[in-house]
Amino acid sequence: MAEIRPLKGWRYQAALEPDINELTSPLFDVVSEKQRQTLYRQPYNSIHLSVPAGPNPADRAAALLSEWKKNEVLQQDVLPAIYVYYQYFTLPGSHQEYCRKGFMCHIWAYDWAEKIMLRHENTLPGSVNDRLELLDKTKMQTSATHGLYTDPHCSLEKYLDESMQAPLYETEDYQGARDVLAVIQDLRVIREFMRVLADKQVLLADGHHRYESSLTYRQKMTSQNPNHTGREAYNYHFIYLTNTENEDLKILPTHRVLTGLPFTDEAFLQKLTTDFIIIPVEDAFALNEIIAGKKWAFGLYLGGRAFKIRLKPEKFPELDWNMPPVVKDLDLTVLHYFVFERIMGIRRNHQRNFSDLQYNRNFAQCLTLVDTSQARAAFITNEVTMNEVKQVCYSGAVMPPKSTFFYPKVITGFLFSSIEQHEFESEIDSCFQLAPPQRTAGSAGFNI
């Protein structure tokens, strides 16, 4: 199903590699304003390409990229390769070190209807247009989206581990994770990667807006090219792939914060009693532990008081949103229906853009926002499981907004992917075709 291919990556010149810590940056949608201003002061930091500052940002990024290429700040690897990317990290409250293993490559930008690339959330048009303009002007993909494939045999891990014996470079990023990059240029091994992925679907974990921009760009260029063959650079997207069967693949919860309430605290609690069992909790900092692993259970912090709330099982059939059972059964669906729609009156299609409903991954900060009167209430949630992500993706539906936070985030600056045709092509491209490409009726992709 999924057609992947190696890429000739662009990387910082060797003289800059010792300063790689000063060159990487957070993804465009998580970098804070404070982080931006600090990183902008670094003349070669990758943020100048991924989140360019000032007016006409896409034009500025394109001009700067041209200058960096000319001055060899960035240089392109000669041979196409699979780039191996490991992230070593710990989780809050634990000293155990995890290692998320994956690799970066190109993948065909499949239409959603083809059911090869599967999503679990919707995109915002404004963010897609922003990424699309940047891609159109620079022809450079500055950071890989995060995709998931399922291989119970973990047949590629031995090649990943072997490549890590000679890493290209490593750094500690803004999250505290240790990021390590290695490369595989062995033709036989690359073809094995392609073979393993050829019968897989890919679940999009993170980077829906960047993928959507690549898909839109491919569709635009295809319509403008009467000689379209399917092997043009614009057909491909830059992706970081990890195996869902890796135990170190972690999803963290994203909590919900209400900055405004149309009720008093007591009135809000009274309304909740209709659908929820409410139990006072003495220590607010224990909320996340108290609800851990409990279905349809949430922590509520309201006016300096903590509660465990849990949906009354007999109320669940009243959830009348039209969606597959696997989505309806999610904790977050229950929260968004019974609290934000039924009590707050925020209709489902308006919740994503409702200004008083905010999303925060930091448990302690959620409590602080209420204590400092910056918010009225915080709902502490459990994380979505990997199995739930799979089932929702396979169902063709989407989760409530901000349901998943795959941790750690991929960083920008380790590797760049060009879709300029002359930079995309390789003299040995024919070596990477597992079978002659053939169009299928109604398909935008190829069979391999």
C-alpha positions as MATLAB code, in Angstrom:
seq = 'MAEIRPLKGWRYQAALEPDINELTSPLFDVVSEKQRQTLYRQPYNSIHLSVPAGPNPADRAAALLSEWKKNEVLQQDVLPAIYVYYQYFTLPGSHQEYCRKGFMCHIWAYDWAEKIMLRHENTLPGSVNDRLELLDKTKMQTSATHGLYTDPHCSLEKYLDESMQAPLYETEDYQGARDVLAVIQDLRVIREFMRVLADKQVLLADGHHRYESSLTYRQKMTSQNPNHTGREAYNYHFIYLTNTENEDLKILPTHRVLTGLPFTDEAFLQKLTTDFIIIPVEDAFALNEIIAGKKWAFGLYLGGRAFKIRLKPEKFPELDWNMPPVVKDLDLTVLHYFVFERIMGIRRNHQRNFSDLQYNRNFAQCLTLVDTSQARAAFITNEVTMNEVKQVCYSGAVMPPKSTFFYPKVITGFLFSSIEQHEFESEIDSCFQLAPPQRTAGSAGFNI';
ca = [
       0.000    0.000    0.000;
       2.398    2.723    1.194;
       5.052    3.691   -1.312;
       8.142    5.082    0.382;
      11.478    5.991   -1.159;
      14.861    7.192    0.107;
      15.813   10.850   -0.123;
      18.936   12.909   -0.681;
      18.718   14.930    2.502;
      19.951   18.448    3.033;
      21.980   18.938    6.201;
      24.087   21.635    7.797;
      27.677   21.669    6.547;
      30.204   19.686    8.574;
      31.770   22.826   10.047;
      28.458   23.678   11.732;
      27.718   20.209   13.093;
      29.476   20.822   16.455;
      26.924   23.636   16.959;
      23.891   21.511   16.062;
      22.339   22.442   19.441;
      22.136   26.032   18.185;
      20.589   25.045   14.865;
      17.576   22.911   15.801;
      14.163   24.280   16.769;
      10.711   23.112   17.890;
       8.016   22.402   15.311;
       6.123   25.409   13.961;
       2.945   24.633   15.896;
       4.554   24.164   19.333;
       7.313   26.801   19.376;
       6.429   29.564   21.830;
       6.831   33.260   21.120;
       9.630   33.448   23.671;
      11.435   30.536   22.027;
      11.027   32.165   18.623;
      12.626   35.427   19.688;
      15.578   33.574   21.190;
      16.073   31.354   18.154;
      15.741   34.220   15.675;
      18.950   35.635   17.144;
      20.831   32.578   15.862;
      21.609   33.466   12.205;
      21.611   29.860   10.953;
      18.886   28.386   13.133;
      16.355   26.263   11.259;
      13.472   28.412   12.546;
      14.313   30.957    9.835;
      13.075   28.386    7.310;
      10.272   26.741    9.293;
       8.712   29.815   10.967;
      10.193   32.831    9.172;
       9.704   36.186   10.860;
       8.456   39.483    9.477;
       6.248   40.397    6.496;
       6.056   38.061    3.499;
       7.534   35.186    5.524;
       7.462   32.611    2.719;
       9.374   34.932    0.382;
      11.903   35.637    3.122;
      12.412   31.933    3.757;
      12.878   31.240    0.030;
      15.479   33.997   -0.322;
      17.343   32.829    2.765;
      17.283   29.215    1.628;
      18.771   30.224   -1.722;
      21.526   32.100    0.099;
      22.245   29.168    2.412;
      22.524   26.813   -0.531;
      24.816   29.192   -2.418;
      27.078   29.660    0.607;
      26.887   25.939    1.461;
      25.417   26.522    4.897;
      23.217   23.619    3.849;
      24.624   20.846    1.684;
      22.851   17.955    0.004;
      23.952   14.384    0.529;
      25.100   12.744   -2.700;
      23.353    9.399   -2.260;
      19.681    8.752   -1.460;
      19.253    7.266    1.986;
      16.973    6.256    4.818;
      17.719    8.491    7.802;
      17.404    6.818   11.196;
      16.159    8.998   14.037;
      16.184    7.936   17.698;
      14.849    9.998   20.591;
      15.882    9.087   24.145;
      13.653   10.555   26.842;
      12.137   10.214   30.300;
       8.614   10.960   31.455;
       7.623   13.241   34.351;
       7.942   11.509   37.703;
      10.106    8.690   36.367;
      13.822    8.057   35.866;
      13.303    5.315   33.298;
      14.808    6.162   29.916;
      12.820    5.317   26.811;
      13.956    5.266   23.193;
      11.551    5.956   20.348;
      13.003    4.436   17.197;
      12.096    5.564   13.709;
      13.345    6.601   10.309;
      12.826    9.440    7.838;
      12.091    9.020    4.132;
       9.753   10.206    1.386;
       6.228    8.876    1.050;
       3.680    9.395   -1.692;
       1.186   12.106   -0.651;
      -1.920    9.932   -0.725;
      -5.430   11.316   -0.856;
      -7.397   10.525    2.295;
      -9.956    8.600    0.229;
      -7.303    6.041   -0.767;
      -7.221    4.768    2.840;
      -3.447    4.386    2.830;
      -2.648    7.466    4.885;
      -5.132    7.606    7.765;
      -5.827   10.565   10.049;
      -7.428   10.966   13.451;
      -8.030   14.728   13.557;
      -9.186   17.521   11.268;
      -7.057   20.448   10.139;
      -7.532   24.213   10.341;
      -7.538   25.889    6.891;
      -5.444   28.837    8.066;
      -2.597   26.641    9.257;
      -2.688   24.532    6.079;
      -2.515   27.654    3.880;
       0.457   28.931    5.866;
       2.392   25.678    5.349;
       1.293   25.467    1.710;
       2.637   28.913    0.835;
       5.941   28.105    2.500;
       6.229   24.830    0.585;
       5.286   26.496   -2.689;
       7.942   29.198   -2.332;
      10.819   27.167   -0.889;
      10.201   23.666   -2.324;
      11.748   22.507    0.946;
      10.130   20.423    3.707;
      11.809   21.535    6.901;
      10.479   18.927    9.318;
       9.096   15.433    8.935;
       5.552   14.646    9.954;
       5.162   11.678   12.305;
       3.542    8.574   10.858;
       2.917    5.135   12.340;
       3.020    1.709   10.727;
       2.365   -1.672   12.333;
       4.940   -4.451   12.067;
       4.545   -7.026   14.876;
       7.767   -8.731   13.753;
       9.801   -5.503   14.199;
      11.741   -6.600   11.127;
      13.407   -3.226   10.506;
      14.702   -2.592   14.029;
      17.902   -4.571   13.513;
      18.883   -2.266   10.649;
      17.968    0.808   12.696;
      20.081   -0.350   15.633;
      23.020   -1.202   13.395;
      23.057    2.267   11.823;
      23.193    3.829   15.288;
      26.670    2.370   15.762;
      27.925    5.308   13.682;
      25.584    8.292   14.212;
      25.934   11.475   12.188;
      25.266   13.702   15.180;
      23.207   14.078   18.320;
      21.839   16.844   20.480;
      19.691   17.483   23.548;
      16.589   19.382   22.516;
      14.231   21.860   24.176;
      12.148   18.983   25.618;
      15.158   17.433   27.339;
      15.152   14.539   24.871;
      18.394   13.301   23.314;
      18.040   13.207   19.541;
      20.374   11.058   17.421;
      20.561   10.888   13.626;
      22.139    8.106   11.556;
      21.997    7.113    7.903;
      21.418    3.966    5.825;
      22.660    4.036    2.231;
      22.860    0.291    1.605;
      20.683   -0.468   -1.428;
      19.699   -3.923   -0.193;
      18.586   -2.589    3.180;
      16.701    0.346    1.686;
      14.777   -2.015   -0.566;
      13.861   -4.050    2.524;
      12.402   -0.916    4.137;
      10.373   -0.303    0.989;
       9.207   -3.921    0.890;
       8.051   -3.930    4.512;
       6.061   -0.705    4.080;
       4.587   -1.746    0.735;
       1.666   -3.592    2.356;
       1.108   -1.181    5.248;
      -1.288    1.605    5.996;
       0.236    4.627    7.711;
      -1.506    6.385   10.588;
      -0.700   10.074   10.860;
       0.318   10.704   14.461;
       1.441   14.322   14.237;
       1.736   16.883   11.457;
      -1.730   16.815    9.909;
      -1.350   20.405    8.643;
       2.020   19.757    7.017;
       0.731   16.609    5.357;
      -2.401   18.377    4.160;
      -0.245   21.114    2.611;
       1.820   18.497    0.713;
      -1.357   16.787   -0.468;
      -2.877   20.081   -1.642;
       0.371   21.018   -3.387;
       0.505   17.656   -5.190;
      -3.069   18.056   -6.364;
      -2.370   21.594   -7.590;
       0.786   20.638   -9.482;
      -0.830   17.534  -10.978;
      -3.675   19.604  -12.399;
      -1.185   22.056  -13.942;
       1.056   19.418  -15.519;
      -0.359   17.802  -18.690;
       2.647   15.450  -18.758;
       2.234   14.268  -15.178;
       3.817   10.829  -14.682;
       3.624   10.333  -10.923;
       7.377   10.346  -10.401;
       7.689   14.100  -10.018;
       9.113   15.459   -6.784;
       5.880   17.245   -5.895;
       4.161   13.887   -5.389;
       6.142   13.106   -2.242;
       6.043   14.074    1.397;
       8.732   14.059    4.095;
       7.820   11.656    6.913;
       9.217   10.119   10.102;
       7.908    6.579   10.567;
       7.738    4.620   13.811;
       6.390    1.164   14.570;
       3.226    1.054   16.687;
       4.546   -2.139   18.293;
       7.461   -0.296   19.896;
       6.719   -0.153   23.634;
       8.546    3.194   23.891;
       5.977    4.950   21.681;
       4.280    7.253   24.190;
       1.097    9.347   24.044;
       0.565   11.973   26.750;
      -2.787   13.489   27.785;
      -3.924   16.982   26.852;
      -6.094   18.506   29.564;
      -9.010   20.909   29.061;
      -9.218   24.343   30.681;
     -12.268   26.603   30.766;
     -11.328   30.269   31.080;
     -14.953   31.277   31.401;
     -18.141   29.793   32.870;
     -21.687   31.174   32.597;
     -22.502   29.695   36.045;
     -21.325   29.959   39.605;
     -19.101   27.112   40.808;
     -21.958   25.607   42.805;
     -24.379   25.822   39.898;
     -21.825   24.150   37.621;
     -21.328   21.306   40.096;
     -25.082   20.892   40.392;
     -25.440   20.597   36.623;
     -22.652   17.994   36.530;
     -24.478   15.802   39.051;
     -27.130   15.020   36.436;
     -24.678   12.914   34.420;
     -21.652   12.363   36.657;
     -20.773   10.801   39.982;
     -18.799   13.473   41.840;
     -16.331   12.628   44.619;
     -14.342   15.343   46.441;
     -10.556   14.850   46.439;
      -8.424   16.285   49.236;
      -5.178   16.667   47.288;
      -5.555   18.270   43.862;
      -2.082   17.085   42.841;
      -3.299   13.502   43.124;
      -6.042   13.938   40.519;
      -4.088   12.455   37.629;
      -3.231    9.374   39.684;
      -6.766    8.941   41.008;
      -8.317    8.826   37.540;
      -5.512    6.798   35.894;
      -6.896    3.870   33.893;
     -10.521    4.556   34.857;
     -13.004    4.736   32.007;
     -14.956    7.986   31.538;
     -13.273    9.467   34.620;
     -11.833   12.974   34.886;
     -10.266   15.219   37.437;
     -12.013   18.542   37.998;
     -10.328   21.514   39.641;
     -12.825   24.273   40.344;
     -12.430   27.281   42.616;
      -9.577   25.721   44.570;
     -11.468   22.461   45.120;
     -10.648   19.119   43.512;
     -13.084   16.407   42.450;
     -13.062   13.099   40.666;
     -16.008   12.972   38.284;
     -17.110    9.867   36.423;
     -19.933    9.438   33.940;
     -22.876    7.429   35.226;
     -22.882    4.326   32.969;
     -26.619    4.527   32.361;
     -26.147    8.005   30.860;
     -23.798    6.912   28.086;
     -26.608    5.870   25.637;
     -27.758    9.503   25.667;
     -24.610   10.493   23.738;
     -26.306   11.060   20.382;
     -23.451   12.304   18.200;
     -23.398   10.505   14.860;
     -20.035    8.737   14.920;
     -18.625    5.198   14.986;
     -18.881    3.412   18.362;
     -15.079    3.407   18.766;
     -15.052    7.224   18.729;
     -18.191    7.594   20.826;
     -16.624    5.373   23.498;
     -13.588    7.618   24.026;
     -13.171    9.454   27.318;
     -12.698   12.750   25.498;
     -15.848   12.292   23.441;
     -17.782   11.794   26.680;
     -16.231   14.947   28.164;
     -16.857   17.062   25.082;
     -20.469   15.909   24.780;
     -21.738   15.810   28.355;
     -19.846   18.869   29.624;
     -18.984   21.179   26.755;
     -22.088   20.628   24.612;
     -24.788   19.528   27.042;
     -23.906   21.830   29.946;
     -21.923   24.627   28.311;
     -24.001   24.723   25.146;
     -20.987   24.644   22.809;
     -22.041   22.678   19.775;
     -19.657   19.991   18.547;
     -18.630   21.821   15.374;
     -17.844   24.995   17.340;
     -15.761   23.489   20.126;
     -12.420   23.583   18.297;
     -12.616   27.365   17.916;
     -14.363   28.234   21.178;
     -12.080   30.792   22.832;
     -12.967   29.893   26.442;
     -12.022   26.245   25.887;
      -8.252   25.834   25.943;
      -5.895   22.873   25.822;
      -2.937   22.389   28.140;
      -0.573   19.425   28.524;
       0.965   20.586   31.798;
      -0.980   19.143   34.740;
       0.466   21.491   37.375;
      -0.042   24.515   35.146;
      -3.725   23.657   34.784;
      -4.134   23.911   38.544;
      -2.137   27.129   38.662;
      -4.328   28.747   36.017;
      -7.365   28.168   38.229;
      -5.591   29.258   41.424;
      -4.487   32.537   39.807;
      -7.971   33.218   38.371;
      -6.731   32.909   34.789;
      -9.217   30.051   34.387;
     -12.427   28.964   36.063;
     -12.074   25.192   35.764;
      -9.592   22.547   34.653;
     -10.508   19.049   33.504;
      -7.691   16.527   33.941;
      -7.817   13.676   31.449;
      -6.250   10.288   30.819;
      -4.131    9.704   27.743;
      -5.557    8.106   24.623;
      -4.123    4.632   24.045;
      -2.317    3.487   20.923;
      -5.033    0.912   20.308;
      -7.679    3.649   20.432;
      -5.719    5.701   17.890;
      -5.554    2.704   15.575;
      -9.244    1.903   15.859;
     -10.313    5.504   15.238;
      -8.049    5.805   12.194;
      -9.360    2.540   10.753;
     -12.938    3.716   11.312;
     -12.411    6.736    9.062;
     -13.666    9.116   11.755;
     -11.757   11.688   13.791;
     -11.255   12.267   17.505;
     -12.169   15.401   19.445;
      -9.599   18.181   18.915;
      -6.214   17.875   20.626;
      -6.799   14.278   21.676;
      -3.261   12.970   21.209;
       0.178   14.283   22.080;
       2.855   11.917   20.872;
       5.920   12.553   22.992;
       8.554   13.667   22.350;
       7.973   15.911   19.363;
      10.194   15.574   16.308;
      12.590   18.514   16.057;
      13.392   20.742   13.089;
      16.924   21.174   11.805;
      18.403   17.677   11.718;
      17.374   17.053    8.132;
      15.628   18.887    5.295;
      13.841   17.394    2.266;
      13.765   19.106   -1.117;
      11.072   18.692   -3.754;
      12.973   20.718   -6.348;
      13.000   18.223   -9.203;
      16.737   18.382   -9.923;
      17.505   17.984   -6.209;
      14.943   15.243   -5.725;
      16.132   13.024   -8.565;
      18.969   10.535   -8.300;
      20.921    8.702  -10.976;
      20.133    5.456   -9.182;
      16.379    5.998   -8.780;
      15.660    2.922  -10.894;
      17.267    0.791   -8.181;
      14.472    1.703   -5.789;
      11.516    0.473   -7.810;
      10.289   -2.797   -6.389;
       8.135   -3.312   -9.464;
       7.216   -1.224  -12.517;
       4.772    1.475  -11.335;
       1.225    0.980  -12.567;
      -1.754    3.245  -12.267;
      -4.875    1.805  -10.721;
      -8.273    3.080  -11.739;
      -9.248    6.080   -9.663;
      -5.980    6.048   -7.733;
      -3.550    8.933   -7.364;
      -0.746    6.584   -6.376;
       1.166    3.638   -7.747;
       1.239   -0.066   -7.076;
       4.726   -1.263   -6.218;
];
